[in-house]
């Protein structure tokens, strides 16, 4: 999993003007790479309960979500597209990770993502 995240994930960052046109090749490529990374996130987090939680949180949240996916989410204009992307990311997260958290708190690795959701 670590090798796949480090060597296979590539999501290019293009200027906003380039990706605003959803029919542009750059926009389509960036979208495909984003959704491929979300699928990898989902697959990595499916190992919850089998692989140590610290390892999964490092790989899935610190490396994949915060290093790659969040950059795209922050550069996607507010609206239905951004909401759909955020919903898919949230759907990947194991519910068990949130059971013992106090109300209004989150995992340290999710702080930046939560701040994005609040905006």
MOLINLIN-V7112 format. One record per residue. N is the residue number from 0. SS is DSSP state (h for helix, s for strand, l for the rest). BURIAL is + if it has 9 or more other ideal C-beta (glycine too) atoms within 8 Angstrom, else -. Layout:
# MOLINLIN-V7112
N/SS/BURIAL ; N/SS/BURIAL
This chain:
# MOLINLIN-V7112
0/l/- ; 1/h/- ; 2/h/- ; 3/h/+ ; 4/h/+ ; 5/h/- ; 6/h/- ; 7/h/- ; 8/l/+ ; 9/l/- ; 10/l/+ ; 11/l/- ; 12/l/- ; 13/l/+ ; 14/l/- ; 15/h/- ; 16/h/- ; 17/h/+ ; 18/h/+ ; 19/l/- ; 20/l/- ; 21/l/- ; 22/l/- ; 23/l/+ ; 24/h/- ; 25/h/+ ; 26/h/+ ; 27/h/+ ; 28/h/+ ; 29/h/+ ; 30/h/- ; 31/h/- ; 32/h/+ ; 33/h/+ ; 34/h/- ; 35/h/+ ; 36/h/+ ; 37/h/+ ; 38/h/- ; 39/h/+ ; 40/h/+ ; 41/h/+ ; 42/h/- ; 43/h/+ ; 44/h/+ ; 45/l/- ; 46/l/+ ; 47/s/+ ; 48/l/- ; 49/l/- ; 50/s/- ; 51/l/- ; 52/h/- ; 53/h/- ; 54/h/- ; 55/h/+ ; 56/h/+ ; 57/h/+ ; 58/h/+ ; 59/h/+ ; 60/h/+ ; 61/h/+ ; 62/h/+ ; 63/h/+ ; 64/h/+ ; 65/h/+ ; 66/h/- ; 67/h/+ ; 68/h/+ ; 69/h/+ ; 70/h/+ ; 71/h/+ ; 72/h/+ ; 73/h/- ; 74/h/- ; 75/l/- ; 76/l/- ; 77/l/- ; 78/l/- ; 79/h/- ; 80/h/- ; 81/h/+ ; 82/h/- ; 83/h/- ; 84/h/+ ; 85/h/+ ; 86/h/- ; 87/h/+ ; 88/h/+ ; 89/h/- ; 90/h/- ; 91/h/+ ; 92/l/+ ; 93/l/- ; 94/h/- ; 95/h/- ; 96/h/+ ; 97/h/+ ; 98/l/- ; 99/l/- ; 100/l/- ; 101/l/- ; 102/l/- ; 103/l/- ; 104/l/- ; 105/l/- ; 106/l/+ ; 107/h/- ; 108/h/+ ; 109/h/+ ; 110/h/+ ; 111/h/- ; 112/h/+ ; 113/h/+ ; 114/h/- ; 115/h/+ ; 116/h/- ; 117/h/- ; 118/l/-
